[in-house]
Amino acid sequence: MQTAARFGPPLVLMAVIFAFSHQPDLGTGLGGWDLLLRKLAHMAEYGLLWWLWLRALGRPDLAAVVTLAYAATDEFHQSFVEGRHGTPVDVLIDAAGVAIAYAVWRRYSQPRSVA
């Protein structure tokens, strides 16, 4: 696979995450639902980012390290954006998304035995 086809998608997603993280307020006014939906979106986007890095690097452990390192730097970045704050809890939420994506990948990527 060509380098751009392998590394382009995760880098583009990282740029999109950065752009959203740089917004001062992403609230929708939906109260508790807003919080829940944003945290689920975090899990989904970082699960997808892990999968894209897995596709690019071919190693689930390395993909997880890259993804979670980016999650941590994204939270650090948010601590400098007015109206936002970085929190280790969000990194844990992102890690949960990675863990779910890994579990799904592991479940469906392994050969199945026919009994």
Buried (B, 14 or more C-beta within 10 A) or exposed (E): EEEEEBBEBBBEBBEEBBEEBEEEEEEEEEEEEEEEEBBEBBBEBBBBBBBBBBBBBEEBEEBBBBBBEBBBBBBEBBEEBEEBEBEEEBBEBBBBBBBBBBEEBEEEEEEEEEE
